[in-house]
Amino acid sequence: MALPVSLSDVRAAAAAIKGAVVETPTTLSATFSEITGAEVWLKFENLQFTASFKERGALNFLLRIGDADRSRGVVAASAGNHAQGVAYHARRLGIAATIVMPTDTPFAKVTNTEYHGATVILDGDGFAAALARARRIAAETGATVVPAFDDPAIVAGQGTIGLEMLAAVPDLDAIVVPVGGGGLVSGVAIAAKGLRPDIEIVGVQIEGWPSMLHALGRAPIPVCGPTIAEGIAVQSAGLLTREIVAALVDDILVVTEQRVEEAVALAVEIEKTVVEGAGAVGIAALLEYPERFHGRKVGVILSGGNIDVRVLSSVIGRALARSGRLVRLRIEIPDRPGTLAAVAQVIGAARGNIIDVAHRRDLPGVALKTTLLEVSIETRDRAHAAAIVSALTNAGYTAAPAQT
């Protein structure tokens, strides 16, 4: 059966966009390889100018628009990354762009899209509602809708990632790809399977949003809801993309929110790189299903890095808490001069680093002439945290984890 996009289409897209997008590095991660038991090669699409792979498909589509249509502008619906890719390259090509974004789009993505020169409209609770508004604008103005994923030019553009990965590492056993609407995984599958029919293509979706699995009849209707991976939080997979996925994608895994948080934090700590939730699901899959990839040479696409700074800060803080490197203790002390200093001396002698202190006398249940301290302490690991609690106990203080 002939598919709507071919390897030659992907190669043509690569030639068309060459020099206007970054040919991002594909590098071996020794630490992730050690953690997961696979040989892990990371494709850093978060290093694109707009910090996302979406530039590739957007530019390939825009280059195909004729002069008459260009004069009427373009409109797109996006949670952020497609928006920035369209806005950036439309401005480069002299095309006016209007972008409709869901109302809960992270501030960073809205600001960056406006920075690239697009008119931004916030409308709808999700991608489907934003797309409906974009189509109404197109009908009223004659603007061309730039699809986020369900279009042959978009799919071919995204597929250029597969060409680059296999040029860098020709003997990959598998490529792990984030899946929302399916444009990226479809393009990568066409390119990679066209070059290496034996290679395995594994998609990854976030729990609550398995739209592609549902489209293939392998999962119930997505329950949706808040997610750290809003870039792949698509309620309905594409029609064209589901056809390609059904034919070429070998497996689709679902990962938990907590695993994605862990992957985002580890990318910062290990690779010194910022990856958004949707961009980190490939790492999350290796962490959640290590036996699935053990001993194999695996390429993982870090598809984007547009994460809100406040979200990133929260993710890192939560990761430190889970690993025991940031602990919050409640300590009862006598309400008399010098006691707070004495507690700080015990913690310091145990080499704990106090981050903040709350000193309360008026909480319910706190005895008269007693004060409750809530102390956040940076530690090396769980064993170090336990040693600090032991030192406080030996000094005569009652210390317990604070309720959060």
MIVEX-54913 format. One record per residue (C-alpha): residue number from 1; z, x, y. Coordinates in nm, 3 decimals, padded with zeros to 5 digits. Example, Ala and Ser with C-alpha at 12.3 -4.5 7.8 and 13.67 -1.06 7.14 Angstrom:
- seq  zz  xx  yy
- 1  00.780  01.230  -00.450 $
- 2  00.714  01.367  -00.106 $
//
This chain:
- seq  zz  xx  yy
- 1  00.000  00.000  00.000 $
- 2  -00.102  00.139  00.337 $
- 3  00.182  00.160  00.586 $
- 4  00.132  00.088  00.958 $
- 5  00.213  00.450  01.055 $
- 6  00.080  00.762  00.883 $
- 7  00.150  01.134  00.879 $
- 8  -00.160  01.185  01.094 $
- 9  -00.011  00.945  01.353 $
- 10  00.305  01.154  01.365 $
- 11  00.106  01.474  01.403 $
- 12  -00.094  01.316  01.686 $
- 13  00.232  01.217  01.856 $
- 14  00.363  01.572  01.821 $
- 15  00.052  01.704  01.997 $
- 16  00.077  01.439  02.270 $
- 17  00.442  01.500  02.362 $
- 18  00.442  01.877  02.312 $
- 19  00.590  02.056  02.611 $
- 20  00.738  01.738  02.762 $
- 21  01.028  01.708  02.516 $
- 22  01.254  01.979  02.378 $
- 23  01.182  02.117  02.033 $
- 24  01.550  02.115  01.946 $
- 25  01.707  02.370  01.710 $
- 26  01.778  02.309  01.343 $
- 27  02.061  02.541  01.248 $
- 28  02.289  02.606  00.952 $
- 29  02.650  02.497  00.995 $
- 30  02.859  02.729  00.781 $
- 31  03.181  02.536  00.851 $
- 32  03.044  02.190  00.777 $
- 33  02.887  02.336  00.464 $
- 34  03.227  02.462  00.353 $
- 35  03.398  02.131  00.433 $
- 36  03.143  01.909  00.256 $
- 37  03.023  02.126  -00.030 $
- 38  02.661  02.090  00.080 $
- 39  02.440  02.337  00.265 $
- 40  02.431  02.155  00.599 $
- 41  02.152  02.203  00.853 $
- 42  02.202  02.025  01.185 $
- 43  01.918  01.900  01.407 $
- 44  02.052  01.899  01.765 $
- 45  01.868  01.608  01.928 $
- 46  02.165  01.576  02.163 $
- 47  02.011  01.876  02.342 $
- 48  01.714  01.676  02.472 $
- 49  01.708  01.644  02.852 $
- 50  01.840  01.286  02.828 $
- 51  02.061  01.389  02.533 $
- 52  01.882  01.171  02.277 $
- 53  01.585  01.167  02.037 $
- 54  01.465  00.845  02.202 $
- 55  01.255  01.043  02.450 $
- 56  01.003  01.120  02.177 $
- 57  00.900  00.766  02.094 $
- 58  00.928  00.645  02.453 $
- 59  00.694  00.916  02.582 $
- 60  00.444  00.865  02.300 $
- 61  00.431  00.494  02.386 $
- 62  00.402  00.548  02.763 $
- 63  00.116  00.794  02.721 $
- 64  -00.088  00.519  02.554 $
- 65  -00.059  00.272  02.844 $
- 66  -00.375  00.236  03.055 $
- 67  -00.386  00.272  03.433 $
- 68  -00.399  -00.104  03.500 $
- 69  -00.089  -00.167  03.291 $
- 70  00.088  00.133  03.444 $
- 71  00.047  -00.020  03.788 $
- 72  00.246  -00.326  03.676 $
- 73  00.532  -00.114  03.547 $
- 74  00.730  -00.121  03.224 $
- 75  01.046  -00.296  03.110 $
- 76  01.276  -00.213  02.819 $
- 77  01.599  -00.334  02.660 $
- 78  01.845  -00.073  02.543 $
- 79  02.211  00.011  02.492 $
- 80  02.143  00.339  02.665 $
- 81  01.944  00.612  02.496 $
- 82  01.606  00.435  02.482 $
- 83  01.673  00.329  02.842 $
- 84  01.716  00.687  02.957 $
- 85  01.412  00.809  02.766 $
- 86  01.192  00.537  02.916 $
- 87  01.335  00.585  03.267 $
- 88  01.297  00.963  03.265 $
- 89  00.941  00.979  03.134 $
- 90  00.824  00.674  03.330 $
- 91  00.931  00.850  03.649 $
- 92  00.752  01.167  03.538 $
- 93  00.435  00.964  03.483 $
- 94  00.466  00.761  03.805 $
- 95  00.543  00.430  03.634 $
- 96  00.803  00.187  03.772 $
- 97  01.064  00.103  03.507 $
- 98  01.314  -00.182  03.475 $
- 99  01.581  -00.152  03.206 $
- 100  01.795  -00.440  03.074 $
- 101  02.121  -00.315  02.921 $
- 102  02.397  -00.515  02.744 $
- 103  02.698  -00.578  02.965 $
- 104  02.924  -00.359  02.748 $
- 105  02.701  -00.050  02.772 $
- 106  02.911  00.264  02.837 $
- 107  02.926  00.357  03.205 $
- 108  02.777  00.700  03.139 $
- 109  02.458  00.553  02.998 $
- 110  02.419  00.305  03.285 $
- 111  02.473  00.576  03.547 $
- 112  02.234  00.819  03.380 $
- 113  01.962  00.554  03.349 $
- 114  01.988  00.475  03.720 $
- 115  01.983  00.847  03.794 $
- 116  01.644  00.873  03.624 $
- 117  01.501  00.624  03.871 $
- 118  01.499  00.297  03.679 $
- 119  01.613  -00.042  03.803 $
- 120  01.903  -00.142  03.575 $
- 121  01.998  -00.501  03.495 $
- 122  02.315  -00.567  03.293 $
- 123  02.271  -00.885  03.089 $
- 124  02.384  -01.014  02.751 $
- 125  02.649  -00.935  02.493 $
- 126  02.421  -00.720  02.283 $
- 127  02.073  -00.583  02.224 $
- 128  01.917  -00.916  02.125 $
- 129  02.023  -01.084  02.450 $
- 130  01.909  -00.787  02.657 $
- 131  01.571  -00.790  02.481 $
- 132  01.528  -01.162  02.554 $
- 133  01.585  -01.096  02.926 $
- 134  01.341  -00.803  02.918 $
- 135  01.072  -01.022  02.766 $
- 136  01.125  -01.286  03.035 $
- 137  01.084  -01.020  03.303 $
- 138  00.763  -00.901  03.139 $
- 139  00.626  -01.257  03.128 $
- 140  00.706  -01.306  03.498 $
- 141  00.579  -00.972  03.630 $
- 142  00.311  -00.857  03.387 $
- 143  00.512  -00.544  03.303 $
- 144  00.467  -00.386  02.961 $
- 145  00.763  -00.406  02.724 $
- 146  00.848  -00.065  02.574 $
- 147  00.996  -00.148  02.231 $
- 148  01.312  00.032  02.127 $
- 149  01.204  00.081  01.767 $
- 150  00.963  -00.178  01.624 $
- 151  00.628  -00.029  01.725 $
- 152  00.387  00.221  01.561 $
- 153  00.378  00.454  01.865 $
- 154  00.758  00.458  01.887 $
- 155  00.793  00.526  01.513 $
- 156  00.533  00.804  01.525 $
- 157  00.708  00.969  01.818 $
- 158  01.044  00.967  01.644 $
- 159  00.881  01.106  01.332 $
- 160  00.811  01.435  01.510 $
- 161  01.172  01.524  01.434 $
- 162  01.086  01.530  01.064 $
- 163  00.795  01.768  01.126 $
- 164  01.022  02.006  01.318 $
- 165  01.299  01.998  01.059 $
- 166  01.069  02.084  00.770 $
- 167  00.898  02.352  00.976 $
- 168  01.241  02.509  01.029 $
- 169  01.378  02.452  00.676 $
- 170  01.090  02.373  00.437 $
- 171  01.307  02.341  00.126 $
- 172  01.552  02.073  00.238 $
- 173  01.662  01.848  -00.048 $
- 174  01.749  01.555  00.178 $
- 175  01.752  01.440  00.540 $
- 176  02.035  01.214  00.661 $
- 177  01.935  00.982  00.945 $
- 178  02.124  00.730  01.166 $
- 179  01.986  00.376  01.128 $
- 180  01.997  00.096  01.384 $
- 181  01.669  -00.086  01.430 $
- 182  01.500  00.166  01.202 $
- 183  01.257  00.352  01.429 $
- 184  01.405  00.697  01.372 $
- 185  01.450  00.673  00.996 $
- 186  01.102  00.521  00.957 $
- 187  00.933  00.798  01.153 $
- 188  01.127  01.075  00.982 $
- 189  01.053  00.925  00.639 $
- 190  00.679  00.908  00.711 $
- 191  00.668  01.268  00.830 $
- 192  00.896  01.416  00.566 $
- 193  00.759  01.222  00.268 $
- 194  00.405  01.295  00.388 $
- 195  00.479  01.667  00.373 $
- 196  00.725  01.665  00.082 $
- 197  00.705  01.351  -00.137 $
- 198  01.006  01.472  -00.338 $
- 199  01.245  01.495  -00.041 $
- 200  01.520  01.232  -00.022 $
- 201  01.564  01.028  00.294 $
- 202  01.913  00.879  00.336 $
- 203  01.989  00.636  00.616 $
- 204  02.337  00.573  00.757 $
- 205  02.471  00.257  00.920 $
- 206  02.810  00.176  01.072 $
- 207  03.041  -00.080  00.911 $
- 208  03.005  -00.424  01.063 $
- 209  02.643  -00.358  01.164 $
- 210  02.442  -00.304  00.841 $
- 211  02.135  -00.478  00.985 $
- 212  01.876  -00.281  00.787 $
- 213  02.061  -00.334  00.458 $
- 214  02.078  -00.706  00.539 $
- 215  01.707  -00.712  00.620 $
- 216  01.639  -00.559  00.278 $
- 217  01.859  -00.819  00.106 $
- 218  02.130  -00.567  00.017 $
- 219  02.414  -00.671  00.252 $
- 220  02.552  -00.990  00.411 $
- 221  02.480  -01.087  00.771 $
- 222  02.631  -00.825  01.007 $
- 223  02.970  -00.932  01.142 $
- 224  02.913  -00.713  01.450 $
- 225  03.211  -00.646  01.680 $
- 226  03.319  -00.344  01.885 $
- 227  03.207  -00.006  01.755 $
- 228  03.205  00.357  01.860 $
- 229  02.843  00.372  01.739 $
- 230  02.693  00.125  01.986 $
- 231  02.363  00.313  01.977 $
- 232  02.293  00.179  01.626 $
- 233  02.470  -00.155  01.671 $
- 234  02.155  -00.363  01.626 $
- 235  02.193  -00.715  01.491 $
- 236  01.838  -00.744  01.351 $
- 237  01.633  -00.457  01.212 $
- 238  01.266  -00.433  01.305 $
- 239  00.995  -00.607  01.103 $
- 240  00.764  -00.304  01.096 $
- 241  01.050  -00.063  01.034 $
- 242  01.199  -00.258  00.746 $
- 243  00.859  -00.240  00.573 $
- 244  00.854  00.138  00.606 $
- 245  01.219  00.174  00.506 $
- 246  01.166  -00.039  00.195 $
- 247  00.878  00.184  00.091 $
- 248  01.008  00.531  00.179 $
- 249  01.385  00.546  00.237 $
- 250  01.577  00.631  -00.080 $
- 251  01.925  00.511  00.015 $
- 252  02.128  00.368  00.303 $
- 253  02.500  00.443  00.325 $
- 254  02.762  00.265  00.535 $
- 255  03.038  00.463  00.706 $
- 256  03.368  00.356  00.860 $
- 257  03.465  00.371  01.226 $
- 258  03.740  00.622  01.147 $
- 259  03.496  00.857  00.973 $
- 260  03.266  00.845  01.274 $
- 261  03.557  00.924  01.507 $
- 262  03.643  01.217  01.282 $
- 263  03.281  01.337  01.289 $
- 264  03.263  01.322  01.669 $
- 265  03.583  01.525  01.702 $
- 266  03.475  01.780  01.440 $
- 267  03.138  01.829  01.611 $
- 268  03.325  01.928  01.927 $
- 269  03.570  02.153  01.746 $
- 270  03.336  02.315  01.496 $
- 271  02.993  02.320  01.661 $
- 272  03.114  02.308  02.024 $
- 273  02.869  02.024  02.082 $
- 274  02.915  01.668  02.213 $
- 275  02.775  01.394  01.988 $
- 276  02.805  01.020  02.048 $
- 277  02.919  00.784  01.773 $
- 278  02.569  00.684  01.663 $
- 279  02.466  01.048  01.663 $
- 280  02.758  01.149  01.442 $
- 281  02.710  00.902  01.155 $
- 282  02.516  01.160  00.953 $
- 283  02.814  01.396  00.957 $
- 284  03.038  01.099  00.881 $
- 285  02.829  01.021  00.572 $
- 286  02.876  01.374  00.439 $
- 287  03.250  01.344  00.498 $
- 288  03.276  01.000  00.338 $
- 289  03.046  01.063  00.041 $
- 290  03.082  01.437  -00.034 $
- 291  02.992  01.395  -00.401 $
- 292  02.661  01.236  -00.295 $
- 293  02.543  01.559  -00.131 $
- 294  02.745  01.831  -00.307 $
- 295  02.548  02.147  -00.379 $
- 296  02.234  02.025  -00.200 $
- 297  02.050  02.151  00.107 $
- 298  02.087  01.866  00.356 $
- 299  01.943  01.816  00.703 $
- 300  02.150  01.599  00.937 $
- 301  02.012  01.458  01.261 $
- 302  02.258  01.459  01.552 $
- 303  02.057  01.192  01.729 $
- 304  02.234  01.176  02.066 $
- 305  02.518  01.298  02.285 $
- 306  02.564  01.023  02.544 $
- 307  02.929  00.937  02.492 $
- 308  03.155  00.810  02.768 $
- 309  03.398  01.086  02.872 $
- 310  03.697  00.852  02.840 $
- 311  03.591  00.754  02.488 $
- 312  03.547  01.119  02.394 $
- 313  03.892  01.201  02.531 $
- 314  04.045  00.920  02.328 $
- 315  03.861  01.027  02.012 $
- 316  03.985  01.384  02.047 $
- 317  04.343  01.272  02.115 $
- 318  04.342  01.040  01.814 $
- 319  04.196  01.315  01.595 $
- 320  04.471  01.555  01.703 $
- 321  04.732  01.290  01.622 $
- 322  04.583  01.221  01.277 $
- 323  04.581  01.592  01.194 $
- 324  04.942  01.638  01.306 $
- 325  04.844  01.866  01.595 $
- 326  04.968  01.615  01.852 $
- 327  05.296  01.436  01.772 $
- 328  05.504  01.194  01.974 $
- 329  05.876  01.191  01.900 $
- 330  06.160  00.962  02.006 $
- 331  06.479  01.161  02.050 $
- 332  06.822  01.015  02.131 $
- 333  07.031  01.243  02.351 $
- 334  07.365  01.217  02.537 $
- 335  07.317  01.115  02.901 $
- 336  07.466  01.423  03.063 $
- 337  07.331  01.712  03.271 $
- 338  07.149  01.989  03.085 $
- 339  07.068  01.796  02.766 $
- 340  06.699  01.753  02.845 $
- 341  06.671  02.127  02.908 $
- 342  06.848  02.196  02.578 $
- 343  06.603  01.978  02.386 $
- 344  06.309  02.149  02.556 $
- 345  06.458  02.487  02.460 $
- 346  06.477  02.383  02.091 $
- 347  06.115  02.266  02.093 $
- 348  05.999  02.579  02.276 $
- 349  06.187  02.808  02.038 $
- 350  06.002  02.636  01.752 $
- 351  05.676  02.716  01.937 $
- 352  05.593  02.353  02.018 $
- 353  05.409  02.287  02.344 $
- 354  05.544  01.985  02.534 $
- 355  05.259  01.780  02.682 $
- 356  05.461  01.503  02.847 $
- 357  05.810  01.351  02.852 $
- 358  05.935  00.997  02.920 $
- 359  06.309  00.980  02.995 $
- 360  06.452  00.624  02.969 $
- 361  06.803  00.484  02.998 $
- 362  06.725  00.114  03.032 $
- 363  06.543  00.027  02.709 $
- 364  06.687  -00.249  02.484 $
- 365  06.894  -00.100  02.203 $
- 366  06.975  00.225  02.383 $
- 367  07.350  00.272  02.389 $
- 368  07.544  00.323  02.709 $
- 369  07.571  00.690  02.805 $
- 370  07.271  00.761  02.581 $
- 371  06.914  00.838  02.687 $
- 372  06.595  00.800  02.487 $
- 373  06.331  01.069  02.521 $
- 374  05.969  01.016  02.418 $
- 375  05.811  01.359  02.393 $
- 376  05.446  01.443  02.316 $
- 377  05.417  01.785  02.156 $
- 378  05.115  01.998  02.069 $
- 379  05.155  02.170  01.733 $
- 380  04.953  02.388  01.495 $
- 381  04.949  02.136  01.209 $
- 382  05.165  01.885  01.020 $
- 383  05.386  02.158  00.872 $
- 384  05.458  02.293  01.219 $
- 385  05.537  01.941  01.344 $
- 386  05.781  01.894  01.054 $
- 387  05.945  02.228  01.138 $
- 388  06.002  02.112  01.499 $
- 389  06.166  01.789  01.378 $
- 390  06.385  01.996  01.144 $
- 391  06.487  02.227  01.430 $
- 392  06.585  01.926  01.644 $
- 393  06.785  01.779  01.356 $
- 394  06.966  02.108  01.299 $
- 395  07.054  02.114  01.668 $
- 396  07.221  01.777  01.634 $
- 397  06.952  01.546  01.770 $
- 398  06.801  01.241  01.602 $
- 399  06.420  01.265  01.617 $
- 400  06.167  01.018  01.475 $
- 401  05.795  00.943  01.529 $
- 402  05.747  00.723  01.837 $
- 403  05.590  00.382  01.788 $
- 404  05.241  00.360  01.941 $
//
